[in-house]
Amino acid sequence: MRLVLLAEEPAWREHLQAALNALPTPHQLFVADDWAAANAYLGESGFNLLLTTPRYRPESGRFPWPTVLLVEQDPAELPEGAIDWLVGPQLVPELLRRCLHYARERCHLQSILQRLSVQDPLTGIANRQGFQALMATELLAHDGDELVLGILDLDNFRRVNDALGHQAGDRLIVQVVARLKAKLEVGDRLGRLGGDEFALLLDASTPGRAERLADQLMESLAEPYWIDGESLMLGCSLGLARAKADTDADQLLWLAQIAMRHAKASQGCTWYLYNERVNRSAGSLADLEGELRRALRRDDLELHYQPRLCIETGRIVGIEALVRWRHAERGLLAPDEFIPMAEESGLIVPLGYWVISRALRDMQSLREDGAGELHMAVNLSFRQFQDNQLLSTLERLIHERGVDPHWLEFELTETAVMRRSDQVRGTMNALAALGVRFSLDDFGTGFSSFVHLSRLPISLLKIDKSFVDKMNTRPQNGRLVRAMISLAHELGLEVVAEGVEGPAQLGQLRRFGADQVQGYLISKPLPLAELGRFLAEGREAHASA
């Protein structure tokens, strides 16, 4: 601790130096003749203690260093702006020792409190308050340019706490932070905004760096986590937003949050960069919601269908209905550009019924055109499970279209299945009684288990594209996919591999025993008319074989 004396009477120096010399631990006393000299000493790093008389006492609340007041007699109460006082006639070594010990402990405690106010105690990275301060400083230093803000949210983290306990959840958070730190470089900033939400301020002075880093982060976070000897996998969603000269911290956070919600529309470890073109014409989420409501009324939505191939027979055995929005100004919008908003606003319920109705109509049309027996897969949102009209509405639509419900298939995400599992199981059983079957979409990106799935009426598992993508370059991905297929077959479930884009992937999946594949190798999602031609060409090819 550095002791700085600022006093008008030379006797104080003599008294203090004599008491200091008698202490077992040596202390150096710096004597200042005026405030300029005192500030020069106090401005150096480390613990500093100012000893001064009432005449030189600093103004309360505007002085950053602890102060001990030097007086001739005991005051009635602690002087304002001081942590302690020393009385000249009573100044003995023991009294000075206790005063210095108290000052040191107080400085240490204040340092801890200051650090905790801006630091997450579990991970040691900045907390929300600390990160916002860092972000404001960095934006000012870079003049709001060459920076990208990322908001990262773990999918279904609450289920980890519920299933394994909060201590296991804490250990998982520590592992996530370690993986993030391993990919960041000098100049990047990392903070924890909440329980499972993180913020990353990235140096984007090199073109394309933020996008490349996002890919690396998603790949790292997609790897299995080991908690208490058990392996689990979590999806995550990363939203990115570029800073501009006129972007303040609050606006940048808001844009990154919007991007993160877009990323959440796709299960698994995915990222999305805020697209100003997509969001500018809507003006705000409220405007986009109004436009989607009008689109539903005007029937401006359409379905595209992606075929599923049976590996053994080489025939198309199913199609997945994927909604698109043909926007008058922005063209054909993919689901990730409006589904997150539909989920938040509740529009996903009427939108889901529109999709089911249109899919059943097209299913009937395909049958009439000789397409044969095809499973029609439709994505079902968790919000629709909460709608008490689901069963009655579905029964009515099936009756109106005159289709066999055994060929209708609902695709659910792991997140939907794991939330309120009792309610989900009851609804699924009631729908299964109608003849509808279920598939689990993006398997491996959430927090479910084969034991849990065995209690649900699920017929198929769809292995997420993120695992299939890297099978040829990452041997552990291949081993994981093979294990998933083997365990699924043990439970009597069929397996569909998503995102198959090359013959090598198809050959590997065939060796692993996958039942069906879906991806651009087979076909991209097609409008109904193009799908009809695609299926007809397939039938002709098989007839001539």
N, C-alpha and C positions, 0 to 999 in steps of 0.2 A: 504494500500500500504506500502510495506517495503522499507525504504530508506537506502541505503548503501553508506557510504562515504569512498572514497579512495583518499587521498591527502597527499602531503608531508608537507604542511604548517599547523601547528596546529591551525592557525587563522581561517581557513575555518570551523573547527568544532564549534568554538565559534560563528561565524557569523550565521551559519545555525541553531544552537541550539537556539540562541536568537530569530531569526525570527520564528522558529517553535513554540516556547513557546507563541508567541503573536497571533498565529492563533486560531480561535474558536474550531477547531477540533484537538485533540491531535495526534501527529505523533511521532513515535519512530525512532531515528536515530541510525543506527548500524555503528560503526567506524571500518574499517579494516586497518591493518598495511601493508598488502601485498596482492597479488593476490590470494594466497591460502585461506586467511581468507575471502576475498570478495566473492570468488566462493562458499565458504561454506554457507554464508548467502543467496546468490542469488539462490543457488540450491534448497531452500525450496519452497514449493508450494505457489501460490498466486501471486498478482501483485508485481513485484520488480522493483525498479528504482535505477540505479547506478549514483551517483554524483561524478565526478572525474575531475582531472586537465589534461591539455594537455600531461603532462609527462606520465601519466598512461592510457591515452585514448586507448581503445581496438581497435584492427584491424577491419576495416570496413568489413561488410559482414560475419564475423565469430563470432559474438557475439549475443546471443539470447535475451538479455535484453535491454530495452530502456536506453539510456544514456543521462544525462544532463552534459554539459561541464562547468567547473568552470574556469572563465577567469578574468583577471584584467581590460580588456577593451573590448568594443563591436567589434566583428570580422566583416569583410566586408561581409561575407556570412556565411550561416549555416555550421559549421564544419562537416567534413565527419564523419559518424558513430554516430552522435548525433542527438537527436530530438529537443534539445533546449539548451540554455546556460544561465548562471547567471553571472553577473558582480559583483565582490566583493565590490567595493565602492558603488554600487547602490542596494545592497541586502537589501531590506525592506520586511516586512511581506506580503504586498499586492502583490508585484512582485513574491514572492515565492508561494503564494496561487494560482496565475494564472498559474504559471509554473507547479505546481503539478496537478491542474485541467486539464490542457492540456495533461499532461503525462497520467493521469488516463483515459481520454476519448480516447486517442490514443491506449492505451493498450487494452481497451474494444473493440474498433473497430477492431484491429488486431485479437483479439480472435474470434470475430464474423466471420471475413473473413476467418480465418483459419478453423473454424468449417464448414462454408458453402462450402468451397472448397472440403470437403470430406463427406458432409452430404446432403441428399435429403431434400430440404426445405419443401416439402409437408408432408412427412411421418416421418421425423426425423431419418430414418435409413441411412446407408451408401450409398453414390452415387457410380457411377462406379469407380471413382478414389479412393474413400475411401475403397471400397470393395476389389479392386485389391491390395491395400496396406495391408489390413487385411489378405488377402489370402496369400500373399508372406510371411508375418510374421508367420502365422499358419503353412504353409508348412515347413518353416525353423525350427520352434519349434518342429514339429512332425516328422522331417526328412522325409517328404513326405509320411507318413504312417498313417493309421487309420483315414483318412479323406475321405469324399465323397462330391463332388461338384454337386449341382443341378442347372439347368437353367430352370426357370418357365416362360412360356409365356401364356398370356390370349388369348383365341380365339375370334376373331372378336370384339376386344375392340373398334376399331374405330367406329363401328356402334353405340356404346353407346354414344360417343361424338357427332356423327352426329344427332342422334335421340333425345337425352335428353340434349345436351349441355356439354361444357367442365367442368363446375362446377359440374355437376352430375357425369361426368367421374372421377373427382378428389375425390369425395366422395366415389365412388366405389373403387378406388385405396386404400383409407384409410381403408375401410372395409376389403379388401383383405389382407393388411398388418396386421391388427388386428388379423385375423384368422390365418395367418402364425405364428405370434408371440405367439399366444396361444398354439401352438403345439410344438414350439421349446423349448429347454432347455439350461441351462448354458453350455457354450462351443460351441454352435451353433452360426453361424453368418448369418446375413441377409442383403442384399443390393438391391438397385433398379438400374438396369443397364440402363434402358430407360423408355419410357412411360408406357408400360405394360409388361416389362420383368424384372424378379427378379432373384437374385442369392442367393443360400443357401449353406453355407459351414457347413457340418454336422459332428459331432463327431461320428465316426464309430468304436470306440474301442470295443463296444459290438457287437458280431456277429449278423447279421440280423436286427440291429436297423434301418439302412437307409431304408431298404425295408418296415419295419413296419411303420416307420414315413411317408414314401411316401404314403402308403395306408391311413393313418390318414389325411394327408394333402389333398389328393384327395377327401376324403369323406367330409371334412369340406368345401372345396371350391365348391363342387357340390351343397351345400345348396343354396336356393334362396337368392338374395340380395334385400334389400329394399331401393329404391332411390325415394325420393319425394313422398312417399306413394304408389309407384308401385313396384311390384315384378318382378324381372328379373333373368335369369339364364345364366351363362357363362360357357363355357367349358374352360379347360386349359390343357397345355401339359408340363410335367416335365421330363427333361432328367437328368440322374444321371451318374456320372463317378467317379470311385475309383482312388484316388491318389496312386502313387507308389514312391519308393525312387528316381527313375530317371525321375519323371514327373515334369516339371516346370509349372508355373502358366498358361502361354499361351497355352501349350499343353493340360492341364486339361480343360481349357475353351473350346477349340476346340472339345474335346471328348464329353463334356457335351452338346455342341450345336448339335453334330451329334445325340446323344441320344434323345435330345428334338425333332429333326425333325422326328425321328422314332415314337415318341409318338404322333406327330401331325397326323400321318397316321390314327389313330383311333380317331374319334370324341368323345367329352365328356371330363371328367376329367380323364386323363390317365397318367401313367408314364412309362418310359423305362430306364433300366440300360444298359449302354454301354456294348456291348458284343464283347470282343476282338476276339473270335473265328469267329464271323460273319464278322467282318471288317478286320481281319488280311490278309486273302487270297486275298481280293480285293485290298489291299494296299492303295487305296484312292478312293474318290468318282468318280474321273475321270476314274479309272480302272473299277469300278463297272458299270459305265455308258456304257463303251465300251463292257463289258461282256453282259449287258442287250440288247444292240443293236444286238450283235451276236446271243443271245438267240432268239430274235424275228425273225431273218433271218433263224435260224436253226429249229424253231418251238419247242424250248425246254420248252415252257410254257404249262400249262394245266389248265383246269377249273375243280373245284369241285363245287358241287351244294348242297345247304342246303335247305331242304323242309320246306314249310309253311303249317300249319294245320288249317283247318277251325274248330273252336271250336264247332259250332252247329252240323255239319254233321260228324265230325271226319275223314274227307277226306283230302288228300293232294291236295291243290288247286293252289300252286305256288312253284317255286324254285328260289333261288338266286344264280347267277353265281359268284364264287369267284376265282380269279386268283392265281395260284401257279407257282413257278419257280423251276424246277427240275435241280438244279445246279450240275455239274459233281463232284465237290469237297465237297460241303457243304450240299448236300442232298436237300430235299424239303424245299424251303424257303417260309415262310408266307408273305402276302402282306406288313406288317409293316417293313420288312427287305429290301424292294426295292422300294415300291411305293413313299415314300418321295423323294428319289433321282429322280425318274421318273417325279414327279411333278416339281421339280426344274429345271431339264434339258430340259423339254418339251417332253420327250419321252412318257409321259402319253397320248399324242394324238395318235401316232401310236399304242401304247399298248392298248388304249381304243378301237380303231377300230378292232384290232385283237380279243379282248374279244367279241365285238358285233358279229363279223363274226362267231367265233367259237360257241357262244351261239345260234345263229340262226341255224347253221348247226346241233347242238345237239338237238335243239328244234324240228327240222324237223325229226330227227332220232327217237326221243321219240314218236312223233305222229305216225310214221310208225310202231312202235313196240306196239302200242295200249295204250300208256300212258294216252290218253284222253286229255281234255282241261286243260292245265296248264299255268299259267302266268309265263313268264320267266323274272326275274328281273335282271337288269344289272346296276352296279354303273357307273354313268356318272360324269366325272370330270368337274369342272368349266372351265379348260383350253380347253376342247372340245367345250364348248359353244362359245369360242372365235375363233374357227376354221370355216372359211366361207365355208368349204366343208362338214360340218356336215350333212346338209339336203340332199344334192345330194348323198353323200356317203351312208347314211342310206337308201334312196329310192332304190339305186342300190342293196344294200345287201339284202333288203327285197324281191326285185323282183327276184334276183338270187336264193334265198333259197325257194321262193314260200310259205312263211309263212304269216299268217294273222297278220298284225301289231297290232290288238286289243289285242293280247295276249302277246305283248312285253311291258315291264314296265321298266322305267328308275328310278333308285334310286338317289336322290340328297340329299346333306347335307344342313343343315340350313345355313352354311357359304356360300356355293355356291349360294343359293337362295337369300341371302341378299346382295351379292356383285353385284353392277351394276344391280339393280333389273329390270330396264326398258329393258335392253338388254336381261336379262334372260327370262323375261316374253314374249318378242317377239319371242325368239327362241322356248320356250316351247309351245306357241300357234301354231306355224308353225308345230311342231312335233305332237301336239295333233290333228291337222287337218289330219294327216296321219293315225290316229287311235291309236297312242302310248299313254299310260297312264303313270302317274308319281306318285311316292311315296316319302315322305320326310323321310330320314333316320336319326336315332339318335335324334329324336325330343326331345326337352327339354334341349339340351346341348349347343345350340347356342343362338342367340338373334333375334328371330322372334316372331311374334304374330299371333293369329288366324285371326285378322283383315287383316293383310298383306297376310296371306295364302289364304284367301277367294278370293283374286284377281288373284290367279294363278290356272292353270288347274291341281290341285293335287287331286288324288283319295284316297290315303292312307296316314296315319301317322304311322311311326314305332317308338314306344316308346323305348328309349334307355335302354340298359341292366342295366345301373347303377341305374335306378329307380326300375326296376323289381327285382333286386338282393335283395334289402333291404326291400321289402314290408312286410315281416313277422316279421322283427325285428325292423323296424322303422315305426310306425303308420303314420307319416307325409308323407312317401313315398307312402304308400297305398292310402292315401287321395289324393295325387297329381296325381297318376296314374288314379284313378277313375274320378277326375275332367277333366283330359286330354281326357279320353274316352268320357265323357258326352259332352264336348264342341265340340269334333271332330264330334260326331254323329249329333249335332245340325247343323253343317255345311255340313252334308251329306257325311262325309268322313268315310271310313273304318279304323279300328285300328288294327295294328299288334304289338304285344308285343315281343320284342327281349330278348334273353338270358334266356329263360324259362328252368330251369334245374330240377325242382321237381314237384311232383303232387300237393303240397300245393299251389305253385305259379299258376299252371294251374287252380285249383279250385277257387282261389281268382279272377283271371282274368275273369273266366267264370261269377262269381257273379257281377263283375264290368261291364260286357257287352262287353268285347273285342271280336273282330271278328275272328282274327287269332293269332296264336302264332308260334314262331320260336325259336329253341334252342336245346340243347343236349338231353332234354327229348324226343323230337321228333326224331331228328337225328343229328349227326355231319355232316359237309360238306363231300359229297361223290363224288368219281370219277364217270364218266358217267356209266361205267359198273355196279358198285355197286348200283348206283341210280336206274338203270333199274330193278335190282333184288328187291330193296327195294319197288319200286312202284308196281311191279308184286305181291309181297307178300301182299301188302295192298289191291290190287284188289281181290286177292283170299280170304282174310279174310272177306271182305265185301260181296263177293258172297256167302260165306258159312254162313253168319250171318242170 
